[in-house]
């Protein structure tokens, strides 16, 4: 107790100094905390947290815009006949036959059949006659303009005489007296083809067509490009034949009609 009484003022001063030192040590934390609070309050005022609005549903507007941009297809001819009424022809027996769209008599023509016209080569036989073998090659041109040239014609060819008007013999495979295959080069296309007994070469060079006009009960078999046909009081020319369509030319009005072939 005597120590406290003698050093009372010093003890009080030391306690005060310790309190001041503690306050000074703690003061930066207080200042930092106050600054953080002030910053948060300032941010809340200047940059408030706002919930984003839900996405706007524009599907209806997009659908309307898409319909406007897409062209609408209205068929007023083949199904409804609003602007192109269907024409009917009276057949010889009195029955009515509809004419296809276009109101032209040629549109009522039916493509009954399209016939490929082949260019064919065949290995027909071998001729020896005690000499070097010669090979008989059949040539058939069904699309030839002259009828006499459409019949099958035979050409004799050998390694010593390889070149003919339609082809050139390149190679004989197998025994010369009984070959397995002849390799030929075609004169018109330069294509190399192989001929074996019973295995001819064929390609479709053109087509013929069987046509039918039901209102007049007329049939036009095996017509080729350039053939003329007459029906419904008009004259027509077959100007084109393909594997799936035929084109007729009306000589009276210079119009062309395309007929589709649906076997």
Wavefront OBJ file of the C-alpha trace (Angstrom):
o trace
v 0.000 0.000 0.000
v 2.871 2.338 0.739
v 4.109 1.783 -2.821
v 0.737 2.709 -4.285
v 0.476 5.757 -2.050
v 3.959 6.918 -2.963
v 3.503 6.248 -6.755
v -0.190 6.904 -7.144
v 0.244 9.730 -9.601
v 2.649 7.698 -11.690
v 0.274 4.747 -11.807
v -2.562 7.006 -12.942
v -0.354 8.592 -15.588
v 0.794 5.177 -16.827
v -2.799 3.958 -17.082
v -3.763 7.071 -18.999
v -0.792 6.636 -21.338
v -1.677 2.982 -21.924
v -5.254 4.003 -22.670
v -4.074 6.651 -25.118
v -1.712 4.181 -26.797
v -4.494 1.579 -27.076
v -6.852 4.147 -28.548
v -4.197 5.216 -31.082
v -3.623 1.580 -32.024
v -7.353 0.892 -32.435
v -8.101 4.224 -34.156
v -7.061 3.116 -37.728
v -9.448 0.173 -37.508
v -12.255 2.477 -36.448
v -11.457 4.906 -39.277
v -11.318 2.065 -41.812
v -14.636 0.679 -40.626
v -16.276 4.103 -40.799
v -14.875 4.662 -44.312
v -16.206 1.279 -45.457
v -19.674 2.123 -44.114
v -19.616 5.543 -45.814
v -18.545 3.914 -49.093
v -21.342 1.334 -48.885
v -23.909 4.037 -48.214
v -22.573 6.094 -51.119
v -22.701 3.091 -53.442
v -26.239 2.352 -52.364
v -27.218 5.897 -53.348
v -25.268 6.210 -56.608
v -25.494 2.568 -57.827
v -28.592 0.978 -56.383
v -29.045 -2.753 -56.928
v -31.891 -3.096 -59.410
v -33.293 -6.466 -60.479
v -33.200 -6.905 -64.305
v -36.522 -6.879 -66.087
v -37.719 -10.214 -67.523
v -37.066 -10.797 -71.242
v -39.811 -9.495 -73.498
v -41.656 -12.216 -75.433
v -41.507 -11.157 -79.098
v -42.490 -14.525 -80.565
v -45.803 -13.232 -81.920
v -44.153 -10.266 -83.622
v -41.404 -12.523 -85.003
v -43.964 -14.942 -86.417
v -45.850 -12.112 -88.083
v -42.636 -10.729 -89.581
v -41.683 -14.189 -90.863
v -45.060 -14.618 -92.552
v -44.728 -11.223 -94.231
v -41.249 -12.050 -95.544
v -42.260 -15.508 -96.842
v -44.096 -15.446 -100.128
v -47.418 -17.215 -99.972
v -48.087 -19.671 -102.770
v -51.652 -19.751 -103.987
v -52.569 -22.204 -106.729
v -55.558 -20.922 -108.670
v -55.020 -23.108 -111.728
v -54.319 -26.787 -111.096
v -56.627 -27.274 -108.109
v -59.209 -24.471 -107.949
v -59.242 -23.270 -111.593
v -60.195 -19.768 -110.409
v -58.358 -17.878 -113.158
v -57.709 -20.805 -115.520
v -60.919 -22.809 -115.814
v -60.506 -26.391 -116.870
v -61.202 -27.159 -120.519
v -63.038 -30.301 -121.552
v -62.963 -32.045 -124.921
v -65.733 -34.222 -126.256
v -64.464 -37.577 -127.463
v -65.797 -39.338 -130.534
v -68.044 -41.504 -128.371
v -69.570 -38.419 -126.764
v -67.790 -38.664 -123.426
v -66.021 -35.637 -121.954
v -62.280 -35.716 -121.328
v -60.559 -32.971 -119.276
v -57.694 -31.132 -120.917
v -54.700 -30.477 -118.679
v -53.787 -27.023 -117.432
v -52.859 -24.644 -120.203
v -56.059 -24.961 -122.263
v -54.062 -26.175 -125.271
v -55.077 -29.353 -127.112
v -51.472 -30.544 -126.880
v -51.744 -30.618 -123.095
v -54.260 -33.465 -123.419
v -51.724 -35.692 -125.157
v -50.644 -38.643 -123.010
v -47.085 -39.986 -123.049
v -47.729 -43.724 -123.039
v -44.118 -44.901 -123.276
v -40.612 -43.571 -123.860
v -38.334 -45.982 -125.707
v -34.510 -45.749 -125.457
v -32.703 -45.919 -128.800
v -29.421 -47.712 -128.219
v -26.025 -47.626 -129.813
v -24.845 -51.226 -129.396
v -21.681 -53.226 -129.988
v -21.577 -57.008 -129.639
v -18.885 -59.680 -129.952
v -20.675 -62.062 -132.321
v -18.142 -64.702 -133.399
v -14.596 -65.611 -134.465
v -13.622 -66.576 -138.011
v -10.403 -68.449 -138.733
v -10.716 -70.136 -142.158
v -7.188 -71.484 -141.690
v -5.791 -67.953 -141.460
v -5.219 -65.516 -138.612
v -8.396 -65.144 -136.553
v -10.827 -62.368 -137.403
v -13.438 -61.160 -134.945
v -17.000 -60.304 -135.933
v -18.345 -57.255 -134.075
v -21.991 -56.241 -134.507
v -22.775 -52.499 -134.684
v -26.366 -51.283 -134.215
v -27.402 -47.618 -134.372
v -31.082 -47.460 -133.427
v -31.038 -43.645 -133.357
v -29.720 -43.258 -136.926
v -31.653 -40.762 -139.036
v -31.794 -43.091 -142.061
v -33.904 -46.220 -141.379
v -31.557 -48.449 -143.391
v -28.697 -47.542 -141.036
v -30.615 -48.705 -137.959
v -30.214 -52.381 -138.767
v -27.392 -54.326 -137.176
v -24.217 -54.377 -139.303
v -21.170 -56.556 -138.782
v -17.524 -55.502 -138.900
v -14.554 -57.850 -139.268
v -11.568 -56.783 -137.198
v -8.192 -58.278 -136.307
v -4.861 -57.125 -134.821
v -3.614 -56.709 -138.401
v -6.700 -54.679 -139.397
v -7.757 -52.953 -136.149
v -9.397 -49.703 -137.296
v -13.009 -49.494 -138.456
v -15.455 -46.626 -138.898
v -17.070 -47.129 -135.467
v -14.153 -48.385 -133.347
v -10.523 -49.465 -133.158
v -9.393 -52.804 -131.760
v -6.913 -52.179 -128.934
v -6.345 -55.596 -127.393
v -7.407 -59.245 -127.584
v -7.530 -60.953 -124.208
v -7.270 -64.743 -124.017
v -6.555 -67.308 -126.696
v -6.643 -65.681 -130.154
v -8.907 -68.449 -131.509
v -11.344 -68.129 -128.571
v -10.732 -64.815 -126.773
v -12.373 -63.908 -123.495
v -12.619 -60.224 -124.276
v -12.022 -57.575 -126.935
v -10.978 -54.067 -125.881
v -12.251 -51.428 -128.308
v -11.880 -47.647 -128.527
v -15.032 -45.921 -129.787
v -14.535 -43.540 -132.693
v -17.208 -41.009 -131.644
v -16.433 -40.586 -127.926
v -12.917 -42.018 -127.513
v -14.242 -44.254 -124.751
v -12.625 -47.651 -124.186
v -15.103 -50.534 -123.842
v -14.762 -54.269 -123.281
v -16.764 -56.801 -125.279
v -17.209 -60.397 -124.237
v -19.365 -63.116 -125.792
v -22.930 -62.573 -124.615
v -22.052 -59.218 -122.956
v -22.671 -56.378 -125.430
v -22.006 -52.689 -124.897
v -25.046 -50.375 -124.944
v -25.744 -46.696 -124.466
v -28.936 -44.696 -125.093
v -28.189 -42.132 -127.798
v -31.784 -40.909 -128.177
v -35.411 -41.798 -127.436
v -38.624 -42.569 -129.266
v -42.079 -42.078 -127.774
v -45.563 -43.579 -127.943
v -48.194 -40.824 -127.735
v -51.970 -40.978 -127.327
v -54.678 -38.327 -127.828
v -57.817 -39.667 -126.154
v -60.390 -37.060 -127.354
v -59.822 -38.205 -130.972
v -58.945 -41.794 -130.059
v -55.612 -41.435 -131.857
v -52.361 -43.263 -131.140
v -48.931 -42.205 -132.376
v -46.476 -45.078 -131.809
v -42.672 -44.869 -131.969
v -42.428 -41.180 -132.835
v -38.947 -39.681 -132.954
v -37.600 -36.135 -132.800
v -38.787 -34.369 -135.938
v -41.862 -36.564 -136.398
v -45.123 -34.803 -137.234
v -48.471 -35.678 -135.665
v -51.961 -34.238 -136.180
v -54.897 -34.099 -133.769
v -57.719 -31.713 -132.774
v -57.450 -30.076 -136.171
v -53.831 -28.996 -135.628
v -50.391 -30.091 -136.780
v -47.553 -30.635 -134.304
v -43.903 -31.648 -134.385
v -42.053 -33.642 -131.748
v -39.074 -31.355 -131.106
v -37.516 -33.043 -128.054
v -37.664 -36.369 -126.252
v -35.908 -37.052 -122.963
v -36.046 -39.922 -120.511
v -38.946 -38.315 -118.637
v -40.506 -35.671 -120.884
v -41.579 -34.824 -124.451
v -41.892 -31.396 -126.096
v -44.470 -30.735 -128.847
v -44.349 -27.720 -131.180
v -47.637 -26.272 -132.430
v -47.108 -25.128 -136.031
v -50.135 -22.832 -135.946
v -49.048 -20.562 -133.078
v -45.365 -21.526 -132.580
v -46.023 -22.598 -128.991
v -44.262 -25.467 -127.243
v -45.940 -27.832 -124.810
v -43.941 -30.006 -122.407
v -45.476 -33.360 -121.524
v -44.195 -35.255 -118.484
v -43.780 -39.011 -118.544
v -44.909 -40.855 -115.421
v -44.586 -44.619 -116.006
l 1 2 3 4 5 6 7 8 9 10 11 12 13 14 15 16 17 18 19 20 21 22 23 24 25 26 27 28 29 30 31 32 33 34 35 36 37 38 39 40 41 42 43 44 45 46 47 48 49 50 51 52 53 54 55 56 57 58 59 60 61 62 63 64 65 66 67 68 69 70 71 72 73 74 75 76 77 78 79 80 81 82 83 84 85 86 87 88 89 90 91 92 93 94 95 96 97 98 99 100 101 102 103 104 105 106 107 108 109 110 111 112 113 114 115 116 117 118 119 120 121 122 123 124 125 126 127 128 129 130 131 132 133 134 135 136 137 138 139 140 141 142 143 144 145 146 147 148 149 150 151 152 153 154 155 156 157 158 159 160 161 162 163 164 165 166 167 168 169 170 171 172 173 174 175 176 177 178 179 180 181 182 183 184 185 186 187 188 189 190 191 192 193 194 195 196 197 198 199 200 201 202 203 204 205 206 207 208 209 210 211 212 213 214 215 216 217 218 219 220 221 222 223 224 225 226 227 228 229 230 231 232 233 234 235 236 237 238 239 240 241 242 243 244 245 246 247 248 249 250 251 252 253 254 255 256 257 258 259 260 261 262 263
